[in-house]
Amino acid sequence: MKTRQFSEDQIIKLLQDAKKGEKPVEELCRDLGCSTASFYAWKKKYGDTSPDEAKRLRQLEKDNARLLRIVGQQRLEIDAMRDVIQKKR
């Protein structure tokens, strides 16, 4: 899996700088080395979050993915048990 080129702190700082309006978005993106499409995707994802909130969001997404895997595994086990029970009848 590809690692991220920009940290969440860098992204949030870029969004905060853009919100100040001192420089155009294109110039801020050029200074950081990202595309404007990335900027708007980050803006949609992070909005007005602080660095602490972004870290919490990442942790919640990680926990959610873990829980979804657990539920999926349990569902497979339940289906397998049902198949075994039906074959015994």
Secondary structure, DSSP 8 states (H G I E B T S, - for coil): ----SS-HHHHHHHHHHHHHTSS-HHHHHHHHT--HHHHHHHHHHHTT--HHHHHHHHHHHHHHHHHHHHHHHHHHHHHHHHHHHHHH-
